[in-house]
Amino acid sequence: MAKAGEGSTGRTDMGKGIPGKEAGKRPKILLLGNPQVGKTALWSELSEGRRSPFRSEGEIMEVRRAPILLRGETFELIDPPGIQSLALDMEEVHLVKRILLAEGPAIILLVVDAKNLKRGLMLYLEAMELQLPLVMAINMSDEARQRGITIDPRAASSLLGIEACLTSALEGEGISTLRRCLAHATPPARRAIYPGSIQRSLEELAAQLGGEGPARLLCLLLYSGDREARDSLASWWGAEKAEALSRRIAQVQSQFSLPLSLVMAEARLRAAEDLREQLVQVMPSRRVPFADKVDHWVRTPPTGFLAFALILILLFLFVGRFGAGTLGWLFQDQFFNRVAIPACTALVRPLQWPFLEDMLVGPFGLISMGLSAALGLILPILGTFFFFVALLEDSGYIPRLGVLLHRLFKHVGLNGKAVLTMFLGFSCVTMATLTTRLLDSKKERLIATFLLSLGIPCSAQLSVIFALAPALPISGFAFVVLFVFLFGLGMGAIANRLVPGLGSDFLMEVFPLRIPRIKDVLLKTYFRVFWFLKEAIPLFLLGTLILFLSNEIGLLYSIERLAKPLVTGLFGLPPEATDVFMMCFIRKEGAVPILRNMVEAGRLNHVQVVISLILTTLFIPCISTTLVVLKQQGLKNALYIMGAILILCVATGGILNSLFHLAGITF
């Protein structure tokens, strides 16, 4: 947080109607809104020029940034994660507060859901305290009309004292009007909404801290018990003055039986309800909307589990068949194997430098194995997977999956809220492990970290599974999926009994279902593919180089010989499968080219492919995830988690190999 009164760009140039900016810096427009209100879709419609995702070091959430032109001046349009309230102690809320107080946006664009205006108005009453120029986009107006909900934007502008307009990002409705509103943004009319003693104390404390918008927000957070605001106040004003302010807040608290945070939240709720009553007219529909029927089906067993099974089948067909099969053939076989690698070989061979030729296009070559696997095999799989996941996210299905799986999650010591963390694990276990801090109890955080590290296949591991899926009959693929699921469920149930502590209550807001907007889905897919190319490929090439150098000096052969009793004797795999586990620790998808080459060379039968896929899934996570687990859980718990995973992986490989041979299973 920035010190109150410093770094604010909330001044207004009354002559032009456009807020001023700090010298030499591009002014900023901050998109503020609840989750799932179409905020990112509006960002996509409004932004111009180069769009980029941004994640600060250690941050969980991405912040999207792009330029926007208003009356000949370029602003930076910032799209952080959606939040419910600025007074909550959540990672995404802290991120938004840091942007508000450290970057000093010139304008706030508040995006609200026309179908649930009260929720957006509660956030408006908090943003009002900043006294920055504010515009309200009443989004999803088309969906509201379908439900008989009517909102007059002129009445909203008059009542709230700000520019307001109806928009529908999905239909492109109201975008030009929203641009005009942004060009004439003004600070909202301030209204007293809290009980008298709280309101007076807030005004006095704000005046003492500087009286400007950031100071008023800081006061609101202090009275709401915000930990970050309290710590910042002590560092700015000194312990003695901070203690005096704390005593003043305690005096106000003594007048109420409930915590001030709850008293103030209830006051905002009442004020928001009063405003909604004046702005919203509802004509009840005689028919139940089809979307509401689908909503009921996907949340209620057994239709919900049937829908989930159908989604998994579609995922397999789209990613496994189309991504790994069709696109993989096009990228890997047609481009790399027939064009790129022969061309590189033709360029390097005349140099008559065998070492360089092997390093670039040999069995462990940076091009023939590194780039070929990363761009030819893995990129098509991850691209189609990210696209499919973005469809599910933007449709609103993920929270419903949490409701559906809540009872199942209870058996492993979690609740339905954890489905968001677990689902993120299918994209990136490292990021998902960071989000375990959002879970409410220490027990849940430890169990979720263990399950993520043990049995949740990230997008990198999924690329391994889908890349080898064509080499397996459907029975073998089904066994891998079912075994990993049941094994994780069983280990979670055991962890629930062994880990002390209690879980938390299940509270999750379920947003309306909607048809995803393909433009936004493609944009989200692009950002995630960009992240893969930026973050994964350097590590992938590093792992390939390590394998190449290890092979050149004979280290790879020595490691294979030492690991032979375990890999060959216990797991029943060829000695070179040791390379797979070495690469998995660097990057999971690094196992793809090695396993693919072994399959094509006839070195792995169906049973060995099944065992390889299960063991690479259960093997200790990659370096980045291991470091995050160490940071999140501490050395002791991290050693427990990694030790348990390693033991379970080794034992599982040996048991499965023995059972397959004894039962004569060949798939």
N, C-alpha and C positions, 0 to 999 in steps of 0.2 A: 504494500500500500504506500502511496505517496503521502507526504505530510499535508494535512489539511491546508488548503489555500495555495498549495504549490502545484505547478504542472497542470492547472485547470485551463481548459480552452473553452470554457462555457460563456465567453463574452459574446455579445451580439452587435453586429454592425447594422444599426437601425436604418441607415441610408439605403442599403442594398437588400436587407431582409435575409442575408446569409450570415451565419455565425462567423466570428473571426477565428483566427488561428495563430499559433505561435510562429514567430519568424523562422523561415527556413524549413518548416515542417508541414507535411500534407495534413490538412484537417481530417478528422475521422468521424464516421457515422457508425454507431454501434447498434446492431440488431439485438433487441432484447425481447424475450418471449418465453412462454412455457414450452415444454417439450411437445413435439408433434403438432405444431400449429402452422406448419408450412413455412417456417422462417427461412430455411435453407433454399427452398424453392423460390421465394421472393428475392433472396440474395442472388440466385442464379439469373433471375429475370432482370434485376436492376444493374448488375455488375457489367463492366465493360473492360476489354483488354485482357491482360494476363491474370488468370485466377490461380491462387496457390493455397495449398493446405499448409498450416504451420503448427508445429508442436514444440514448445520449449522443452529444454532438458528436464526430465523428471515428470513432465506433465502426462496425464492420461489422455485427455481429450484434445482433439484437433480444433484449431481456430482457423476458419477460412477467411482469406483476405483478397480483395480485388478492388480495382479503381472504379469510380463512378463520376460522371461529369454532370455538374449542376450549374447552370448559368455561366458556362465557360470556365468554371473552376473544378479542378480534379480533387475529389475526396477519396479517402480509403474506406471502403465498406467492410466492416468486420462482423463475422458471423461466429460467435462462440456457441457452446452447447446451450440448450434450453434449460431453464431453471423454473422452480415453483415459487421461490421467494429469495430475496437477498439476505434474509435473516437465518437461513438454514446453514448448518455445519456440514456441507458436502463439498466434494472436490470441484465439481463444475461451478458451484456458487462462488467458491474462493477464486476460481479463475476469472469469472465475470467481474468480481469486485476488484481484482488486481487491474483489469483493463480499465474499469471505470475510474479508479483513483490514481493509477500510475500513468495511463495514456491520455486521460482527459479528453474524451470524445466531444466534438463540437455539437453533434446532434444525436439524439436517441430515437431510433425507429422501433417503437413498441408494436410487436405483432401479436394479435389476439385471435382466438378462435371464435368466429361468429356463433357457433353452436353452443359455446360455453363462455359467454362474455364475462360472467362474474369472476372466473378464475383469472382472466387477463386483467380485469379491473383491480384486483387485489395487488397484482404486480405494478400496475400503474400508480397506485397510491404510495408505493415505496419509491418508484422512480420519480414521482412528483417532488420528493424531498431534495433531489439534486438541483432542481430549478434550472436544468439545462433545456435548450430548445427540444421539444418532443413532438413526434408525429405518431399517430395511431393508425396502423393498417388493420382493419377488421377483415381478416382473411377467411377463406373457405366460405365466402358468402353464397356460392352456388349450392353447397351442401346444406347450408342453413335454410335457403329458400325451399329446398326439397322437403325439409321438415316443418315447413310452415312458420319459420322464424324470420321476422322482419326487423331491421335496425335502420334507423334514419341517421346517416353520417352527419348531416347538418345539425341535428339535435345533439349528437355526441360532441361535435366541435364547440357548440354554444355552451353546453353543460360543463365540459371539462376545460374549456379555454385553450384548446389546442387544435391543430389541423388533424382531421380524421377522414378516412375514406374507406369504401368497401373495395376489397380485392379478392381475386381468386387466382392464385399462382398457377393452378392446374389449367385454367382456361385462358390465362393471360389477361384477365379482366382487371381494370382499374390501375394498371401499371403507369400509364401516362399521368393519370390523376395523382398517383402517389408521388411521382417525380415533382409535380407542381407543389404538392404539400411540403415536400422536403425543402424546396427552394424558399418557402415562406414559413419555416418552422419557428415557433415561439415557445418560451417556457410556459408550463401549465399554470393554471390558477391554483394557488395554494389554498388548501382547506384544512381546518382543524378537525381531526377525526378521533383523537384519543381523549380519554377522560381528562378533566381539567388539570389535575396535579401533574399528570404525565406530560400533557401538552405544554404547560408553563415551564416545567423543568427542562424539557427538550429545547424550547426557545432560548432559555437562559444559557444552557450549556453550549448550544450552537453559537450564540453570540460570543461566548468566552473563547471558543475554539477558532473563531474567524468569521462565522456567519454565512459563508459561501456554501454552494451546493455540496461539495465534498465533505465539509464540516458537518452539515446537516445529516448526510448519509452516515457519517461516522457516529454521530449521536444516536441515530436510530439503531445502528448495530450494537452500540454499547448497551442501550436499554434492553435490547433483545438478547443480551448475554453472549454476543459474538466473541469467541476466543481470540481470533486474529485481530479484531479491533482493539480488544483489551491489551493484548501484547504490544501492538503498535503504539497505543497511547502511552504506555509506560516507557517505551524507548524514546518517544519524541519529547514528552513533558517531564520525564523523571519520575522516579518511584513515589516521591512525596506528593506531588501534585496529582498523579494518577490515583493515589490512595485517597486523597480528598474527594476526587470526583466519584470514586467507587462508594465512598460513604454517603455522598449525596444520592446516588442511585439507590443505595440500600435504604435510605430514609423514605424515598418514594415507594420502594417495594414494601415497606412495612405497612403501608396503607391498603394493601391488597392481599387477599388470601391466596390468590393464584400467582404464579410467576409472571413478571412483567411481559415476558415474551408472549405468553399465552393471552394476557389481557390485551396487548396491542394487536395480536393476530385476530382476536375476536372483534376488536374495534374495526379493523380493516375489512373483515368479513361482513359486518353489518353495513359499513359504508358502501362496499362493493355491491351488496344486495340492493341497497337503496338506489344506487346509480343504475343498476341493471333494470330495476322496475320501471325507471323513467325512460329507458332507451329501447327496451325489447318488447315486441308484440309477437304473440304466438297464436297461430291458427292451427289447432290440433288436426293431424292427418287421420283419415279414417282407416288407411291401410298401413300395415307394418312395413317399413322400407326393407327391400331385399337384403341390403347390407346388414340390417339388424338380425335378420334370420340367419345369415351366414355367421354373424358374430356369435349367436347362440350355438350353432352347430360346432364351431371350432373350439368352443370352451367347454362343451359338455361331453362326457364319455357316453356312449362309445364312438359317437360321430367325430369327436375331437381327435381320438387316437387314429381313427380311419383317415382323417384329413392329414394327420402327422405322417402316417405311413405313406400316403400318396405323395406328400412333399419329398420324403426321402427317396422314393422311387424316381420322381422327376429330377431330383438332385443327381442321382446316379446316371440317369440317361443324359442329362444336359452336360454335366461335368465329366463323367466317366466315358461316355460314348462320344459326345460331340467335342468336348474340350480335349480330352486325352487322346481320343481316337482320330476324329476328322482333322481338327486343327493341329494336333500333334504330328500327324502324318504330313500335313502341309508344311509346317514350320521345320520339323526335324528332318524328315526323309527327303522332301522335295527341295528345301532351301539349303539346310546345313550339309546334309550328306551328299547331295548332288551338285551343289553350287559353291557354298562358302568354304567348306573344308578342302575340296579339290583345288580351289583357287588359291587358298593359303599355302597348300602343299607345293603347288607349282611356283609360288613366289619364293618360298624358303629353300626348297631343295637345291637350286643352283648355287646357293651360298656354300654348300658342302660343309655345313656345320651341324653334325648329328645331334649335339646337345640342344641347340636352339630348335631344331626340327621336332625333336621329341617333346620339348617343353611346350611347344605351340600346338602340334597336331599329332602327338603320340598317344598311347593308351591313356595317359594321365595329362593330356595336353590342355593348356588354358583355353584354346579354341575348340578342339575336338571333344573335350569333356566338359570344361567349365562353361563357356558361353553357349555351346551347343545344347547342353542340358538345361541351363538357366533360361535361355530364350526360346529354344526349340521344343523342350518337353514341359518345363515347369510353368512358363509364362502363359501358354494357352489354358492350362489347367486352372491356375490361380485367377486368370482373367475371367473365365466363365464362372468360377466359384464366387468371386467377389461380386459379379453381376447378380447371381442368384441370391446371395445374402442381402444385397442392397434392395432387391425386390421384396424380400420378406420384411426387412426393417421398415421400408417406406409404406408398406401395406398396413402396418400396425399389428402384424401377426405375433411378434415376439412376446409382448406382454401377455397375450392370450395363451401362449405356450407356457408361460410361467404359472398362470392360473390352472391350466390343465395338469401340469406336472408337479404341482405343490405337494400333493400327498406322497408322490414318489420321492421327492426331495427330502421330505421329513424323515424318511428311513435312513438317510445318510447324514443327518444332522444339519440340513440346510432347509430353506423354504423357497417358495416360488420366486422370490426376488433374486435369488442366485442364478436364475436361468439367464439373466442378462450377462452376468460374468462368465458363465459356462458357455454361452453361445459365442461370446467374444473370443473364447479360447479356440474355437474352430477357425478363427481368423488369425489370431496371434496369441499364443500362451503367455508371452512376456507381457503384453499389454493387459491381458485378462488377469494376470497375477497382480499387476499394479492396482486393478480395480477391486481386488478383494478387500481393500481398505474401506470400501463403501458398504460392506456388510456390517451388520450391527453388533455382532458379538465376537470375542476373541476365538471362541470355539469354531464358529462358522468360517472365520478367516483362515484358520489353520487347516480345517478339513477341505475347504475349497482350494487352497494352495496345493495340498497333497493330491487331490483328484485331478487338478489341472496338470500337474507335473507328471502324474502317473498315466492316465488313460484318455485324456482329451486330445485327439489328433488335431494339431494346428493346421493351417492351410499348407504349410511346408510338408507335414506328414501326410496330409490328404493327397498332396501331389504324388507322394510315393505310392499310396494305395491305389489311386486312380490310374497312375502310369502303368502299374502292373496288373490292373483289373482285366485288361484284354487277354492276359496270359493265363487267367484262371477261369474255370467253369463257374457258373452262377452259384453252385453249392459251396465252392471254396470262398468266394467273395462274401456270401451270406454268413459263413462260419466266422470269418474275420470280424465282420461288423457286430454280429451277435455276441461273440466271445468278449470283445473289447468292452461292449456295453455292460454285459452281465458281470464281468470281472471288476469293472469300475464300481458298479452298484454294490457288489459284495464287499469290496475293500472299503467303500464309503460307510457301509453298515457297521463293519468292524471298527473303523475309526470313530464312528459315532459313539460306540460303547467305550472305547479306550480313552478318548480325549475328554478331560473333565470340563465342566461348565454347562451353561444353558444356552439354548438358541434364542431367537427373537421372534416377535409376532410378524405375521405376513401382511404387509401393507403395500399395495402396488396400484397405481392409477392406470386404468385401461383406456386407451384413447380410441376414437372411432376408427373403424376399418375404412380404407379408401383404396382406390385404384392407383398404384404407383405411377408417378410421372416419369416416363422413359428418359427424358432429358436429365432429370435429377439423378436417376439410377446410373446413367452413363457417366455423369460427372463424378459421383461417388466412387464408381468403379475405376475411373481414371486416376483419382487421387490415391486409391489403394494400390493400384498397379505402379504408379509413380513411386510410392513408398517402397514397394518391393524392389524396383530397379535401383533405387538410391541406397537402400539399407542392406539388402540381401546379396546383391551381385558381388560387391567387394569381398564380403566374407566367403562367398561361394568360390571365388577365384583364389582367395587365400587358402582355403581348404584343399583345392585342387593342386595348388603349388606345393603345399606341405606333403601331399601324397606323392607328387612327382619327385620331390627331393628325397623323401624317405625311400622311394623305390630306387633312386640313383645310387644312394650310399649303402643300400642293402638293409636299411632299418626296417622297411616294410616286411621283408622276408623274415627277419628276426622276430618281429612282433607276431607275425602269422604262425611261426613255429612255436612260440611260447603260448599263444592262445589256442593252438590246435586241439589240446585235450578238452578244452571247454567248447569251442566253436564246432569242432568236428565230432568229438566224442559225445558231448552232452546234448548239443543242439542238432546234430546230424547235418550240419551245413558244410560246404566246401571251405577250405582254409582262407581263401580270399574274401570270405564274408566278414573277416576281421576289419577290412577296409570300410565296410558299410558302417560299423559301429563307431569307428574313428571319425568318419565324415558326419555322422549323426550328431556327435557332440559339438561340432562346429556349426553346421546348419543341417536340419533334418532332410531338406530336399537334396542335400548332397549325396544321399544314398540312391537317388533315382538312376543316374547313369551307370553306376556300378551294378545294381541289381538288374537293370535293363540289359546290360551287356552280358551278364551271367545267364539270364533267361534265353537271350538270343543265341548264345553259344551252347545251349543245352546243358548248362552246369547246374540248373535248379529244376527239380520236378515240382509238381503241384503242391505236394506236402511241404517241401522246403520253401516255396514261395509263401505259403500260408504262415509258416513259422517265422519267416523273415519279416513279414508285415506286422505280425503280432509283437515280435520282440523289438522292432524299431519304434513301434508305438509306445510300448511299456518302458523302453530304455530311458535312462536319465535324460532330462531335457537339455536343450542346447545351452551354450555358454551364457548367452544373454539372459535366458530365463533363470539359470542357476544363480547368477549374480543378483537378480531381482529378488529371488526367494531368500537369499542370504540377507539382503537389505531389509526386506519386509518382516522376516520371521526371526532374524538373529542367527548367530552361528550354531547354537545348540539345536534349535528346531530344524534349521536347514540340514544339519548333519543327520538328524533323525529321518527327515523326509527322503533325502537322497540315499541314505543307507537302506531304508525300507524298500524304496523303488528298485535299487540294484539287486537286492536279495530276491524280491518278488519276480523280477525279470528273469534272473538266472534259473530260479526254481520252476517258473512257468515254462521256459524253453525246454528244460529237461523232461518235465512231466508230459508235455504235449508230444514231444518226439517219441517218448516211450509208449504212450497210449496209441498214437497213430500206427506204430509198428506192430504192437500187440494186437490191435483190432483190425489190422490190414486195411486201414483207411488210405485211399489214394486220391480222393476227390475226382 
